[in-house]
Amino acid sequence: MEEIKRTSHVVLTSHSDQLYKNTPKIYWGEENPEKRGPVIATISDKQDRNAIGSHSGSYTVYRALSIASGAFPKAHKPDLYNTEGTFRFKPNPSWFDLTKIATIDPYGADVNVYFKKYLDDGYNVKPSIAVTQAHLHIPEVQEAVKLGRLKVDGKVVKEDGSVKCTKVALEPVWYLPGMAKRLNIEEGELRKILFQETGGMFPELVTRPDLKILLPPIGSTTAYIFGNPDDLQKPEVELTCRVHDECNGSDVFGSDICTCRPYLTWGIEDAARTAQKGGVGLIVYFRKEGRALGEVTKFLVYNARKRQEGGDSAKNYFYRTECVAGVQDARFQEFMPDVLHYLGVQKIHNLHSMSNMKYDAIVGSGIEVVNRLSIPNELIPADAQVEIEAKKAAGYFTQDDIKDASGLQEVQGRKIEE
C-alpha cells in the first residue's frame, strides 16, 4: 500500500492510481465552507470525486438505467440558475459539532453560494439539500377545520383548508468517522460491514480509507415547516414536532392496520395550530419503510399475524416480525436528530411520538423536550388497537406515563377545544 502525505494526516490506500492532486479535500466540521470543501460525488469528472457513492440516493440506479438506454446524457452538469431555496437556513453551532451532524451535509443547500469558487473552476458540485414552499391538501386537516379544531387564518391555514409550509428535502451524506464514533465502533469495522452487507457495492469503503464521505443509495428525508423557519432556532418560541418514519400503506393509502397516518395527520394539524399561535410546527418524514425492513417484509408479517391461531394479538405483534426479519425493528434512531440539529432546533415543546427510541435519541443529542404527546384514543383505527396494545406492553410511551399531567392536559385541551 502506498503512503500518501496530506496537510494534516497520513493516508493509506491500495488504489493509489485513483488519487488525484487537485481533488478537493473535505474537513468535516470546519466553519468556513471553502476550507470545509464541497462534497463531490459526481462521475462526470472522476478525478474530482472526494466521496463514495453518488447523488440522488435510491434514484441512482434509475439514472444508471436511463444512461444505459441512451436517454440520459452521461456527462450532464446541472444548471443551478434560479434553484436557490425559498429560505436559507442560517448556520448554527451544531453545523460544526462532529457529535451533532454526521449523516447530512449542512452545506448541501445553496452550493452555488457556498462553493461558487469551485463551480467557477469547473467542479461539478451538486446540492444535497433543497428548500421550497407548498400548500398541503390533507382531508383530515380539512375535516379539523370543519369541526372547528383548526381555524382558517389565511396565513397558515388557507380558505380552502390547505396548510402553507416550507419543505426541505435532504439527501443522506454520511461522514463515516462521525457515524462510527456514535456507534461506538472503529471506523474500519463500520466500513467493512457496510462493504460486506451491501454485497461489495462500494469497494472504496475498504480500498480508499482516505475517502471519508459516503452517499448511500437510500431514501431521503423531508422536513415540513409551518410558520417562520427562523423560529426553529429560538428555544423561547413554542415548537410542536412530529418525527415520522415512512409507512406507505397507511400514510398514502390509508391502511387501517396501524396508526401511522392518523399520527402523521394529527401531528400536521397540531403543528399548524402552533404556528397560528405564533409558534412553529415541524414534521420530519424519514424513508424507513416497515421499521427499515421494507414493505415486502412488512406485508409478510401482516399475513403471519392475521393467520395465527386465535387471530392477531398484541402478544405476537413484535414476535412475528422477528420471526420473518430476524429482528423486531431495524431502525437506528441515533442519527435521526441530525436533521433537527441542521435546522437549529434546541427545544421541542410538544413532541408527538410514542417511541422511547426517538425520545431518547433526541434528548441524548442535547435537545430539550417539554411535553410528550401520544395519539388521542379516538383517532386509533379499530384494526390498529393490536399495535397500540403491543407497544404499551413493550414499554412505549403513552399519556398515562406522565405523573404530573396538569400541564399536558392543558396542551391536550387546547388541541380538542380550539
Contacts in CASP RR format, 6 or more apart in sequence:
PFRMAT RR
TARGET T0000
AUTHOR 0000-0000-0000
METHOD contacts of the structure
MODEL  1
MEEIKRTSHVVLTSHSDQLYKNTPKIYWGEENPEKRGPVIATISDKQDRN
AIGSHSGSYTVYRALSIASGAFPKAHKPDLYNTEGTFRFKPNPSWFDLTK
IATIDPYGADVNVYFKKYLDDGYNVKPSIAVTQAHLHIPEVQEAVKLGRL
KVDGKVVKEDGSVKCTKVALEPVWYLPGMAKRLNIEEGELRKILFQETGG
MFPELVTRPDLKILLPPIGSTTAYIFGNPDDLQKPEVELTCRVHDECNGS
DVFGSDICTCRPYLTWGIEDAARTAQKGGVGLIVYFRKEGRALGEVTKFL
VYNARKRQEGGDSAKNYFYRTECVAGVQDARFQEFMPDVLHYLGVQKIHN
LHSMSNMKYDAIVGSGIEVVNRLSIPNELIPADAQVEIEAKKAAGYFTQD
DIKDASGLQEVQGRKIEE
1 12 0 8 1.000
1 13 0 8 1.000
1 14 0 8 1.000
1 16 0 8 1.000
2 12 0 8 1.000
2 13 0 8 1.000
2 16 0 8 1.000
3 10 0 8 1.000
3 11 0 8 1.000
3 12 0 8 1.000
4 10 0 8 1.000
4 11 0 8 1.000
4 12 0 8 1.000
4 13 0 8 1.000
4 16 0 8 1.000
4 19 0 8 1.000
4 210 0 8 1.000
5 11 0 8 1.000
6 25 0 8 1.000
6 210 0 8 1.000
7 25 0 8 1.000
11 19 0 8 1.000
11 209 0 8 1.000
11 210 0 8 1.000
12 209 0 8 1.000
12 210 0 8 1.000
13 19 0 8 1.000
13 207 0 8 1.000
13 208 0 8 1.000
13 209 0 8 1.000
13 210 0 8 1.000
14 207 0 8 1.000
15 204 0 8 1.000
15 207 0 8 1.000
15 208 0 8 1.000
18 208 0 8 1.000
19 210 0 8 1.000
20 47 0 8 1.000
20 48 0 8 1.000
22 47 0 8 1.000
22 48 0 8 1.000
23 40 0 8 1.000
23 47 0 8 1.000
23 48 0 8 1.000
23 49 0 8 1.000
23 50 0 8 1.000
24 37 0 8 1.000
24 38 0 8 1.000
24 40 0 8 1.000
24 48 0 8 1.000
24 50 0 8 1.000
24 118 0 8 1.000
24 123 0 8 1.000
25 37 0 8 1.000
25 50 0 8 1.000
26 36 0 8 1.000
26 37 0 8 1.000
26 38 0 8 1.000
26 39 0 8 1.000
26 50 0 8 1.000
26 51 0 8 1.000
26 212 0 8 1.000
26 213 0 8 1.000
27 35 0 8 1.000
27 36 0 8 1.000
27 37 0 8 1.000
28 36 0 8 1.000
28 98 0 8 1.000
28 175 0 8 1.000
28 177 0 8 1.000
28 178 0 8 1.000
28 212 0 8 1.000
28 213 0 8 1.000
29 36 0 8 1.000
29 95 0 8 1.000
29 96 0 8 1.000
29 97 0 8 1.000
29 98 0 8 1.000
30 36 0 8 1.000
30 37 0 8 1.000
30 96 0 8 1.000
31 91 0 8 1.000
31 95 0 8 1.000
31 96 0 8 1.000
33 107 0 8 1.000
33 114 0 8 1.000
33 115 0 8 1.000
34 114 0 8 1.000
34 115 0 8 1.000
34 117 0 8 1.000
36 107 0 8 1.000
37 107 0 8 1.000
37 115 0 8 1.000
37 118 0 8 1.000
38 107 0 8 1.000
38 111 0 8 1.000
38 114 0 8 1.000
38 115 0 8 1.000
38 118 0 8 1.000
38 123 0 8 1.000
38 125 0 8 1.000
39 50 0 8 1.000
39 51 0 8 1.000
39 105 0 8 1.000
39 107 0 8 1.000
39 108 0 8 1.000
39 125 0 8 1.000
39 128 0 8 1.000
39 173 0 8 1.000
39 213 0 8 1.000
39 215 0 8 1.000
40 48 0 8 1.000
40 49 0 8 1.000
40 50 0 8 1.000
40 51 0 8 1.000
40 123 0 8 1.000
40 124 0 8 1.000
40 125 0 8 1.000
41 49 0 8 1.000
41 51 0 8 1.000
41 52 0 8 1.000
41 53 0 8 1.000
41 54 0 8 1.000
41 55 0 8 1.000
41 126 0 8 1.000
41 213 0 8 1.000
41 215 0 8 1.000
42 48 0 8 1.000
42 49 0 8 1.000
42 54 0 8 1.000
42 55 0 8 1.000
42 77 0 8 1.000
42 124 0 8 1.000
42 125 0 8 1.000
42 126 0 8 1.000
43 49 0 8 1.000
43 54 0 8 1.000
44 74 0 8 1.000
44 75 0 8 1.000
44 76 0 8 1.000
44 77 0 8 1.000
44 124 0 8 1.000
45 123 0 8 1.000
45 124 0 8 1.000
48 123 0 8 1.000
48 124 0 8 1.000
50 211 0 8 1.000
50 213 0 8 1.000
51 173 0 8 1.000
51 211 0 8 1.000
51 213 0 8 1.000
51 214 0 8 1.000
51 215 0 8 1.000
52 202 0 8 1.000
52 204 0 8 1.000
52 205 0 8 1.000
52 208 0 8 1.000
52 211 0 8 1.000
52 213 0 8 1.000
52 214 0 8 1.000
52 215 0 8 1.000
53 60 0 8 1.000
53 202 0 8 1.000
53 204 0 8 1.000
53 214 0 8 1.000
53 215 0 8 1.000
53 216 0 8 1.000
53 217 0 8 1.000
54 60 0 8 1.000
54 63 0 8 1.000
54 215 0 8 1.000
54 217 0 8 1.000
55 126 0 8 1.000
55 128 0 8 1.000
55 171 0 8 1.000
55 215 0 8 1.000
56 63 0 8 1.000
56 171 0 8 1.000
57 171 0 8 1.000
57 172 0 8 1.000
57 215 0 8 1.000
57 216 0 8 1.000
57 217 0 8 1.000
57 218 0 8 1.000
57 219 0 8 1.000
57 220 0 8 1.000
58 217 0 8 1.000
58 218 0 8 1.000
58 219 0 8 1.000
58 287 0 8 1.000
60 217 0 8 1.000
61 217 0 8 1.000
63 72 0 8 1.000
66 72 0 8 1.000
67 74 0 8 1.000
77 124 0 8 1.000
78 126 0 8 1.000
80 111 0 8 1.000
80 112 0 8 1.000
80 119 0 8 1.000
80 127 0 8 1.000
83 112 0 8 1.000
83 127 0 8 1.000
83 130 0 8 1.000
84 110 0 8 1.000
84 112 0 8 1.000
84 113 0 8 1.000
85 109 0 8 1.000
85 110 0 8 1.000
85 130 0 8 1.000
85 131 0 8 1.000
85 132 0 8 1.000
86 131 0 8 1.000
86 132 0 8 1.000
86 133 0 8 1.000
86 166 0 8 1.000
87 131 0 8 1.000
87 166 0 8 1.000
87 229 0 8 1.000
88 109 0 8 1.000
88 110 0 8 1.000
88 131 0 8 1.000
89 109 0 8 1.000
89 131 0 8 1.000
89 229 0 8 1.000
89 342 0 8 1.000
89 343 0 8 1.000
89 344 0 8 1.000
90 230 0 8 1.000
90 233 0 8 1.000
91 106 0 8 1.000
92 233 0 8 1.000
92 341 0 8 1.000
92 344 0 8 1.000
94 100 0 8 1.000
94 101 0 8 1.000
94 106 0 8 1.000
94 341 0 8 1.000
94 342 0 8 1.000
94 344 0 8 1.000
95 101 0 8 1.000
95 106 0 8 1.000
95 107 0 8 1.000
95 341 0 8 1.000
95 342 0 8 1.000
97 341 0 8 1.000
98 175 0 8 1.000
98 177 0 8 1.000
98 178 0 8 1.000
98 181 0 8 1.000
99 178 0 8 1.000
99 181 0 8 1.000
99 182 0 8 1.000
99 365 0 8 1.000
100 337 0 8 1.000
100 338 0 8 1.000
100 341 0 8 1.000
100 365 0 8 1.000
101 175 0 8 1.000
101 338 0 8 1.000
101 341 0 8 1.000
101 342 0 8 1.000
102 174 0 8 1.000
102 175 0 8 1.000
102 178 0 8 1.000
102 179 0 8 1.000
102 181 0 8 1.000
102 182 0 8 1.000
102 335 0 8 1.000
102 338 0 8 1.000
103 172 0 8 1.000
103 173 0 8 1.000
103 174 0 8 1.000
103 175 0 8 1.000
103 179 0 8 1.000
103 335 0 8 1.000
103 338 0 8 1.000
104 128 0 8 1.000
104 129 0 8 1.000
104 170 0 8 1.000
104 171 0 8 1.000
104 172 0 8 1.000
104 173 0 8 1.000
104 221 0 8 1.000
104 338 0 8 1.000
104 339 0 8 1.000
104 342 0 8 1.000
105 128 0 8 1.000
105 129 0 8 1.000
105 173 0 8 1.000
106 342 0 8 1.000
107 114 0 8 1.000
107 115 0 8 1.000
108 114 0 8 1.000
108 127 0 8 1.000
108 128 0 8 1.000
108 129 0 8 1.000
108 173 0 8 1.000
109 127 0 8 1.000
109 128 0 8 1.000
109 129 0 8 1.000
109 130 0 8 1.000
109 131 0 8 1.000
110 127 0 8 1.000
111 119 0 8 1.000
111 125 0 8 1.000
111 126 0 8 1.000
111 127 0 8 1.000
112 119 0 8 1.000
115 123 0 8 1.000
115 125 0 8 1.000
118 125 0 8 1.000
119 125 0 8 1.000
128 170 0 8 1.000
128 171 0 8 1.000
128 173 0 8 1.000
128 215 0 8 1.000
129 168 0 8 1.000
129 169 0 8 1.000
129 170 0 8 1.000
129 171 0 8 1.000
130 168 0 8 1.000
130 169 0 8 1.000
131 166 0 8 1.000
131 167 0 8 1.000
131 168 0 8 1.000
131 169 0 8 1.000
132 166 0 8 1.000
132 167 0 8 1.000
133 164 0 8 1.000
133 165 0 8 1.000
133 166 0 8 1.000
133 167 0 8 1.000
134 164 0 8 1.000
134 165 0 8 1.000
134 167 0 8 1.000
135 158 0 8 1.000
135 162 0 8 1.000
135 163 0 8 1.000
135 164 0 8 1.000
135 165 0 8 1.000
136 162 0 8 1.000
136 163 0 8 1.000
136 165 0 8 1.000
136 224 0 8 1.000
136 268 0 8 1.000
137 160 0 8 1.000
137 161 0 8 1.000
137 162 0 8 1.000
138 163 0 8 1.000
138 265 0 8 1.000
138 268 0 8 1.000
140 261 0 8 1.000
140 262 0 8 1.000
140 265 0 8 1.000
140 266 0 8 1.000
140 269 0 8 1.000
141 150 0 8 1.000
141 157 0 8 1.000
141 161 0 8 1.000
141 163 0 8 1.000
141 265 0 8 1.000
141 268 0 8 1.000
141 269 0 8 1.000
141 272 0 8 1.000
142 161 0 8 1.000
142 162 0 8 1.000
144 150 0 8 1.000
144 269 0 8 1.000
145 151 0 8 1.000
145 152 0 8 1.000
145 157 0 8 1.000
145 161 0 8 1.000
148 418 0 8 1.000
149 269 0 8 1.000
149 273 0 8 1.000
149 415 0 8 1.000
149 416 0 8 1.000
149 418 0 8 1.000
150 157 0 8 1.000
150 269 0 8 1.000
150 272 0 8 1.000
150 273 0 8 1.000
150 276 0 8 1.000
150 418 0 8 1.000
151 157 0 8 1.000
151 276 0 8 1.000
151 418 0 8 1.000
152 158 0 8 1.000
152 159 0 8 1.000
152 161 0 8 1.000
153 276 0 8 1.000
155 164 0 8 1.000
155 276 0 8 1.000
156 163 0 8 1.000
156 164 0 8 1.000
156 226 0 8 1.000
156 227 0 8 1.000
156 272 0 8 1.000
156 275 0 8 1.000
156 276 0 8 1.000
157 163 0 8 1.000
157 164 0 8 1.000
157 272 0 8 1.000
157 276 0 8 1.000
158 164 0 8 1.000
163 226 0 8 1.000
163 268 0 8 1.000
163 272 0 8 1.000
164 226 0 8 1.000
165 224 0 8 1.000
165 225 0 8 1.000
165 226 0 8 1.000
165 227 0 8 1.000
166 224 0 8 1.000
166 225 0 8 1.000
166 227 0 8 1.000
166 229 0 8 1.000
167 222 0 8 1.000
167 223 0 8 1.000
167 224 0 8 1.000
167 225 0 8 1.000
168 222 0 8 1.000
168 223 0 8 1.000
168 224 0 8 1.000
168 225 0 8 1.000
168 343 0 8 1.000
169 220 0 8 1.000
169 221 0 8 1.000
169 222 0 8 1.000
170 220 0 8 1.000
170 221 0 8 1.000
170 222 0 8 1.000
170 223 0 8 1.000
170 339 0 8 1.000
170 342 0 8 1.000
171 215 0 8 1.000
171 220 0 8 1.000
172 215 0 8 1.000
172 216 0 8 1.000
172 218 0 8 1.000
172 219 0 8 1.000
172 220 0 8 1.000
172 221 0 8 1.000
173 213 0 8 1.000
173 215 0 8 1.000
174 213 0 8 1.000
174 214 0 8 1.000
174 215 0 8 1.000
174 216 0 8 1.000
175 212 0 8 1.000
175 213 0 8 1.000
176 187 0 8 1.000
176 190 0 8 1.000
176 191 0 8 1.000
176 212 0 8 1.000
176 213 0 8 1.000
176 214 0 8 1.000
177 187 0 8 1.000
177 212 0 8 1.000
179 190 0 8 1.000
179 335 0 8 1.000
180 186 0 8 1.000
180 187 0 8 1.000
180 188 0 8 1.000
180 189 0 8 1.000
180 190 0 8 1.000
182 334 0 8 1.000
182 335 0 8 1.000
183 190 0 8 1.000
183 334 0 8 1.000
187 209 0 8 1.000
188 209 0 8 1.000
191 205 0 8 1.000
191 206 0 8 1.000
191 209 0 8 1.000
192 205 0 8 1.000
192 206 0 8 1.000
194 202 0 8 1.000
194 205 0 8 1.000
194 214 0 8 1.000
195 201 0 8 1.000
195 202 0 8 1.000
195 203 0 8 1.000
195 205 0 8 1.000
195 206 0 8 1.000
201 217 0 8 1.000
202 214 0 8 1.000
204 211 0 8 1.000
205 214 0 8 1.000
218 287 0 8 1.000
219 287 0 8 1.000
220 287 0 8 1.000
221 284 0 8 1.000
221 285 0 8 1.000
221 286 0 8 1.000
221 287 0 8 1.000
221 339 0 8 1.000
222 284 0 8 1.000
222 285 0 8 1.000
223 282 0 8 1.000
223 283 0 8 1.000
223 284 0 8 1.000
223 285 0 8 1.000
223 339 0 8 1.000
223 343 0 8 1.000
224 268 0 8 1.000
224 271 0 8 1.000
224 282 0 8 1.000
224 283 0 8 1.000
224 284 0 8 1.000
224 285 0 8 1.000
225 232 0 8 1.000
225 280 0 8 1.000
225 281 0 8 1.000
225 282 0 8 1.000
225 343 0 8 1.000
226 268 0 8 1.000
226 271 0 8 1.000
226 272 0 8 1.000
226 274 0 8 1.000
226 275 0 8 1.000
226 280 0 8 1.000
226 281 0 8 1.000
226 282 0 8 1.000
227 275 0 8 1.000
227 278 0 8 1.000
227 279 0 8 1.000
227 280 0 8 1.000
227 281 0 8 1.000
228 280 0 8 1.000
229 280 0 8 1.000
229 343 0 8 1.000
231 237 0 8 1.000
231 239 0 8 1.000
231 279 0 8 1.000
231 280 0 8 1.000
232 239 0 8 1.000
232 280 0 8 1.000
232 282 0 8 1.000
232 343 0 8 1.000
232 344 0 8 1.000
232 345 0 8 1.000
233 343 0 8 1.000
233 344 0 8 1.000
233 345 0 8 1.000
233 346 0 8 1.000
235 346 0 8 1.000
235 347 0 8 1.000
235 368 0 8 1.000
237 278 0 8 1.000
237 279 0 8 1.000
237 280 0 8 1.000
238 274 0 8 1.000
238 277 0 8 1.000
238 278 0 8 1.000
238 279 0 8 1.000
238 280 0 8 1.000
238 349 0 8 1.000
238 350 0 8 1.000
239 274 0 8 1.000
239 279 0 8 1.000
239 280 0 8 1.000
239 281 0 8 1.000
239 282 0 8 1.000
239 345 0 8 1.000
239 347 0 8 1.000
239 348 0 8 1.000
239 349 0 8 1.000
239 350 0 8 1.000
240 267 0 8 1.000
240 270 0 8 1.000
240 271 0 8 1.000
240 273 0 8 1.000
240 274 0 8 1.000
240 279 0 8 1.000
240 280 0 8 1.000
240 281 0 8 1.000
240 282 0 8 1.000
240 348 0 8 1.000
240 349 0 8 1.000
240 350 0 8 1.000
240 352 0 8 1.000
241 271 0 8 1.000
241 281 0 8 1.000
241 282 0 8 1.000
241 283 0 8 1.000
241 284 0 8 1.000
241 340 0 8 1.000
241 345 0 8 1.000
241 348 0 8 1.000
241 350 0 8 1.000
241 351 0 8 1.000
241 352 0 8 1.000
242 263 0 8 1.000
242 264 0 8 1.000
242 267 0 8 1.000
242 268 0 8 1.000
242 271 0 8 1.000
242 282 0 8 1.000
242 283 0 8 1.000
242 284 0 8 1.000
242 351 0 8 1.000
242 352 0 8 1.000
242 353 0 8 1.000
243 284 0 8 1.000
243 286 0 8 1.000
243 336 0 8 1.000
243 340 0 8 1.000
243 351 0 8 1.000
243 353 0 8 1.000
243 358 0 8 1.000
243 362 0 8 1.000
244 251 0 8 1.000
244 260 0 8 1.000
244 263 0 8 1.000
244 264 0 8 1.000
244 283 0 8 1.000
244 284 0 8 1.000
244 285 0 8 1.000
244 286 0 8 1.000
245 286 0 8 1.000
245 288 0 8 1.000
245 289 0 8 1.000
245 290 0 8 1.000
245 291 0 8 1.000
245 292 0 8 1.000
245 331 0 8 1.000
246 285 0 8 1.000
246 286 0 8 1.000
246 287 0 8 1.000
246 288 0 8 1.000
246 289 0 8 1.000
246 290 0 8 1.000
247 258 0 8 1.000
247 260 0 8 1.000
247 261 0 8 1.000
247 289 0 8 1.000
247 290 0 8 1.000
248 289 0 8 1.000
248 295 0 8 1.000
249 255 0 8 1.000
249 260 0 8 1.000
249 295 0 8 1.000
250 256 0 8 1.000
250 257 0 8 1.000
250 258 0 8 1.000
250 259 0 8 1.000
250 260 0 8 1.000
250 261 0 8 1.000
251 260 0 8 1.000
251 261 0 8 1.000
251 264 0 8 1.000
254 261 0 8 1.000
255 261 0 8 1.000
256 381 0 8 1.000
256 382 0 8 1.000
256 383 0 8 1.000
256 384 0 8 1.000
257 302 0 8 1.000
257 381 0 8 1.000
257 383 0 8 1.000
257 384 0 8 1.000
257 387 0 8 1.000
258 381 0 8 1.000
258 384 0 8 1.000
258 387 0 8 1.000
259 375 0 8 1.000
259 379 0 8 1.000
259 380 0 8 1.000
259 381 0 8 1.000
259 384 0 8 1.000
259 387 0 8 1.000
259 388 0 8 1.000
262 375 0 8 1.000
262 379 0 8 1.000
262 380 0 8 1.000
262 381 0 8 1.000
263 352 0 8 1.000
263 375 0 8 1.000
264 283 0 8 1.000
264 285 0 8 1.000
266 352 0 8 1.000
266 375 0 8 1.000
266 376 0 8 1.000
266 379 0 8 1.000
267 283 0 8 1.000
267 352 0 8 1.000
268 283 0 8 1.000
270 350 0 8 1.000
270 352 0 8 1.000
270 373 0 8 1.000
270 415 0 8 1.000
271 281 0 8 1.000
271 282 0 8 1.000
271 283 0 8 1.000
272 281 0 8 1.000
273 414 0 8 1.000
273 415 0 8 1.000
273 418 0 8 1.000
274 280 0 8 1.000
274 281 0 8 1.000
274 350 0 8 1.000
275 281 0 8 1.000
282 343 0 8 1.000
282 345 0 8 1.000
284 336 0 8 1.000
284 339 0 8 1.000
284 340 0 8 1.000
286 336 0 8 1.000
288 331 0 8 1.000
289 295 0 8 1.000
289 298 0 8 1.000
290 297 0 8 1.000
290 298 0 8 1.000
291 298 0 8 1.000
291 321 0 8 1.000
291 328 0 8 1.000
291 329 0 8 1.000
291 330 0 8 1.000
291 331 0 8 1.000
292 329 0 8 1.000
292 330 0 8 1.000
292 331 0 8 1.000
292 332 0 8 1.000
293 321 0 8 1.000
293 325 0 8 1.000
293 327 0 8 1.000
293 329 0 8 1.000
293 330 0 8 1.000
297 321 0 8 1.000
297 324 0 8 1.000
297 325 0 8 1.000
300 324 0 8 1.000
301 320 0 8 1.000
301 321 0 8 1.000
301 324 0 8 1.000
301 325 0 8 1.000
304 320 0 8 1.000
304 323 0 8 1.000
304 324 0 8 1.000
305 311 0 8 1.000
305 312 0 8 1.000
305 316 0 8 1.000
305 317 0 8 1.000
305 320 0 8 1.000
305 386 0 8 1.000
306 312 0 8 1.000
308 316 0 8 1.000
308 320 0 8 1.000
312 386 0 8 1.000
313 386 0 8 1.000
314 386 0 8 1.000
314 389 0 8 1.000
314 390 0 8 1.000
314 392 0 8 1.000
314 393 0 8 1.000
315 390 0 8 1.000
315 393 0 8 1.000
317 386 0 8 1.000
317 387 0 8 1.000
317 389 0 8 1.000
317 390 0 8 1.000
318 328 0 8 1.000
318 329 0 8 1.000
318 390 0 8 1.000
318 394 0 8 1.000
319 328 0 8 1.000
321 327 0 8 1.000
321 328 0 8 1.000
321 329 0 8 1.000
322 328 0 8 1.000
329 357 0 8 1.000
331 357 0 8 1.000
333 355 0 8 1.000
333 357 0 8 1.000
333 358 0 8 1.000
333 360 0 8 1.000
333 361 0 8 1.000
334 361 0 8 1.000
336 358 0 8 1.000
336 361 0 8 1.000
336 362 0 8 1.000
337 361 0 8 1.000
337 362 0 8 1.000
337 364 0 8 1.000
337 365 0 8 1.000
337 367 0 8 1.000
340 348 0 8 1.000
340 362 0 8 1.000
340 365 0 8 1.000
340 367 0 8 1.000
341 365 0 8 1.000
341 367 0 8 1.000
345 367 0 8 1.000
346 367 0 8 1.000
346 368 0 8 1.000
347 367 0 8 1.000
347 368 0 8 1.000
347 369 0 8 1.000
347 370 0 8 1.000
348 362 0 8 1.000
348 367 0 8 1.000
348 368 0 8 1.000
348 369 0 8 1.000
348 370 0 8 1.000
349 370 0 8 1.000
349 371 0 8 1.000
350 370 0 8 1.000
350 371 0 8 1.000
350 373 0 8 1.000
350 411 0 8 1.000
351 359 0 8 1.000
351 362 0 8 1.000
351 369 0 8 1.000
351 371 0 8 1.000
351 372 0 8 1.000
351 373 0 8 1.000
352 373 0 8 1.000
352 374 0 8 1.000
352 375 0 8 1.000
353 359 0 8 1.000
353 372 0 8 1.000
353 373 0 8 1.000
353 374 0 8 1.000
353 397 0 8 1.000
354 374 0 8 1.000
354 375 0 8 1.000
354 391 0 8 1.000
354 396 0 8 1.000
354 397 0 8 1.000
354 398 0 8 1.000
355 396 0 8 1.000
355 397 0 8 1.000
356 395 0 8 1.000
356 396 0 8 1.000
356 397 0 8 1.000
359 369 0 8 1.000
359 372 0 8 1.000
359 397 0 8 1.000
362 369 0 8 1.000
363 369 0 8 1.000
371 407 0 8 1.000
371 408 0 8 1.000
371 411 0 8 1.000
372 397 0 8 1.000
372 402 0 8 1.000
373 399 0 8 1.000
373 408 0 8 1.000
373 411 0 8 1.000
373 412 0 8 1.000
374 397 0 8 1.000
374 398 0 8 1.000
374 399 0 8 1.000
376 412 0 8 1.000
376 415 0 8 1.000
376 416 0 8 1.000
380 388 0 8 1.000
392 398 0 8 1.000
399 405 0 8 1.000
399 408 0 8 1.000
399 412 0 8 1.000
402 408 0 8 1.000
END
